[in-house]
Amino acid sequence: MASLTVIVPAHNEEEGLPATLESLLRQTVPPDEIIVVDDGSVDRTGVVARAHGVTVLTPPHNLGSKAKAQNHALPHCRTDLVLAVDADTVLAPDYIEKIKPAFDDPAVVVAAGNVQTRFTRTVWERGRSTEYLFGFHWNRPIQNHANSPVVCSGCCSAFRRDMLVTFGGFPERTIVEDMDITWSQQIAGRKAVYVGDAVAWAADPETLTYLRKQVWRWMAGFFQNVRLHLGGLIVRKPMLALWIILAVFEVFTAPLWWAAPFLLTLGMHHPVGQTLAWWLGSELVFTTPPLIYAARRRRLPVLRVLMNVSFVYLTKAVNLYYAWKALIVELILVPLRLSQGLVVYEKGRANTTPGA
């Protein structure tokens, strides 16, 4: 079976890192090595990592992004596979066991599992949990069956090491290295796959402040990759290009959908109650069945999952605002040289992880 090294980039992660490392150390198929990159931490991140008996690399200064921290560790990897895991992500005990068989296909160079939220305490975490349940049990399987995953999540993706070395490491040219490498490899004719049975739990933003930071980075990175790769996708990977074009189309049309109840009520004098019932009913008919299916797959209380649906509209509003901002900045202002776009990597969470 292929050998595997785990790279964990960590900046001020002393609170969240123990759970991540413990999940790696109790894998049913253990990794050959775990490397923590203590990237300019001013807390006890390095001490915590060493206490778990893993390899710790300490760059001379903060490298400034997750991709750069991962690239710092890459020359120290000698295994067939490299698994990149965020320092606030916990893997299921059989994650490596489930992800490795994807590489039995020699065409596969990147594989990622099913990401769910670790905590559902705040309204923002509850909204994100609904997004993940829907996305990873509906969108991702469809994309995978079409051999065109849109992204292999950076918090828990495995890669062939020789591909990474040949490619020049984790890409640093965009603010989201996971999407960049997922698209680049598919354009090159290689395969990226989604492994739904390999489950990971990520700690998502618990406040609006950090949700905004994360979503801005994600949306800016998405449109950076659109600017960089869409032409190549249309020529070399048309199905993936279709998913991307549909996502951009959704950004354009979402304001109309959100405004529909008000337009129908004010402009066409439809009864308010009837209009809202039609609008909400249309949403729920589409979203409820996949969420019920996801809840049963994850063995979650169905009622609790459905009660979180209302919170997803808060996260959707944040998503839409930053999607439009990113579209304007990255697709209009950057080509016109009126902006550099987003170049500073900011975490989507505080430096400490609240208790479960």
BELURLIN-V763547 format. One record per backbone hydrogen bond with DSSP energy under -1.0 kcal/mol. NH is the residue of the N-H (numbers start at 1). CO is the residue of the C=O. E is the energy in kcal/mol with one decimal. If there is no record, write none. Layout:
{{NH;CO;E} {NH;CO;E}}
This chain:
{{5;81;-2.1} {6;33;-2.8} {7;83;-2.6} {8;35;-3.1} {10;37;-2.7} {17;13;-2.7} {20;16;-1.2} {21;17;-2.7} {22;18;-2.8} {23;19;-1.9} {24;20;-1.5} {25;21;-2.4} {26;22;-1.1} {27;24;-1.1} {28;93;-2.6} {32;4;-2.7} {33;4;-1.0} {35;6;-3.3} {36;55;-3.0} {37;8;-2.2} {38;57;-2.6} {39;10;-2.4} {39;37;-1.6} {40;38;-1.5} {48;44;-2.7} {49;45;-2.4} {50;46;-2.5} {51;47;-1.9} {52;49;-1.2} {53;50;-1.8} {54;49;-1.2} {55;34;-2.1} {57;36;-2.8} {69;65;-1.8} {70;66;-2.5} {71;67;-2.4} {72;68;-1.5} {73;69;-1.0} {74;70;-1.5} {76;73;-2.0} {77;74;-2.0} {81;3;-2.2} {82;159;-2.6} {83;5;-3.1} {84;157;-2.8} {85;7;-2.6} {86;155;-1.5} {89;86;-1.7} {90;201;-2.8} {92;199;-2.6} {95;92;-2.3} {98;94;-2.3} {99;95;-2.3} {100;96;-2.2} {102;99;-1.1} {103;100;-2.2} {104;101;-1.9} {108;105;-1.8} {109;191;-2.6} {110;191;-1.2} {111;158;-2.3} {112;193;-1.8} {114;198;-3.7} {116;200;-2.8} {118;202;-2.6} {126;122;-2.3} {127;123;-2.2} {128;124;-2.3} {129;125;-2.3} {130;126;-1.6} {131;127;-1.9} {132;128;-2.6} {133;129;-2.5} {134;130;-2.3} {135;131;-3.0} {136;132;-2.9} {138;134;-1.0} {140;135;-3.0} {142;138;-1.5} {143;139;-2.6} {144;140;-2.7} {145;141;-2.5} {146;142;-1.5} {147;144;-1.8} {148;143;-2.8} {156;153;-1.6} {158;111;-3.3} {159;82;-2.7} {160;109;-1.9} {161;80;-2.7} {164;160;-1.9} {165;161;-2.6} {166;162;-2.4} {167;163;-2.6} {169;164;-3.6} {180;176;-1.7} {181;177;-2.3} {182;178;-1.8} {183;179;-2.5} {184;180;-2.5} {185;181;-2.1} {186;182;-1.3} {187;183;-2.4} {188;184;-1.6} {189;186;-1.3} {190;185;-2.6} {191;107;-2.8} {193;110;-2.0} {195;112;-3.1} {198;195;-1.4} {200;114;-2.7} {201;90;-3.1} {202;116;-2.9} {203;88;-1.1} {211;207;-2.1} {212;208;-2.5} {213;209;-1.3} {214;210;-2.3} {215;211;-2.9} {216;212;-2.3} {217;213;-1.9} {218;214;-2.7} {219;215;-3.0} {220;216;-2.5} {221;217;-2.4} {222;218;-2.3} {223;219;-2.2} {224;220;-2.0} {225;221;-2.2} {226;222;-2.0} {227;223;-2.3} {228;224;-1.9} {229;225;-3.2} {230;226;-1.9} {233;229;-2.4} {234;230;-2.5} {235;231;-1.5} {236;232;-3.1} {237;233;-2.3} {241;237;-2.2} {242;238;-2.1} {243;239;-1.7} {244;240;-2.0} {245;241;-2.7} {246;242;-2.5} {247;243;-2.1} {248;244;-2.3} {249;245;-2.6} {250;246;-2.2} {251;247;-1.6} {252;248;-1.9} {253;249;-2.3} {254;250;-2.1} {257;253;-1.8} {258;254;-2.6} {259;255;-1.9} {263;259;-2.6} {264;260;-2.8} {265;261;-1.8} {266;262;-3.0} {267;263;-2.2} {270;264;-2.2} {275;271;-2.4} {276;272;-2.7} {277;273;-2.2} {278;274;-2.2} {279;275;-2.4} {280;276;-3.0} {281;277;-2.4} {282;278;-2.1} {283;279;-1.7} {284;280;-2.9} {285;281;-2.4} {286;282;-1.1} {287;283;-2.3} {288;284;-2.5} {291;287;-1.7} {292;288;-2.5} {293;289;-2.3} {294;290;-2.7} {295;291;-2.7} {296;292;-2.1} {297;293;-2.2} {298;294;-2.5} {300;295;-3.0} {305;301;-2.0} {306;302;-2.5} {307;303;-2.1} {309;306;-1.2} {312;309;-1.1} {314;311;-1.0} {315;311;-1.3} {316;312;-2.6} {317;313;-1.6} {318;314;-1.6} {319;315;-2.7} {320;316;-2.7} {321;317;-2.1} {322;318;-2.2} {323;319;-2.1} {324;320;-2.2} {325;321;-2.0} {326;322;-2.6} {327;323;-2.4} {328;324;-2.3} {329;325;-2.6} {330;326;-3.1} {331;327;-1.9} {332;328;-1.0} {333;328;-2.5} {334;329;-2.3} {336;332;-1.5} {337;334;-1.8} {338;333;-3.2}}
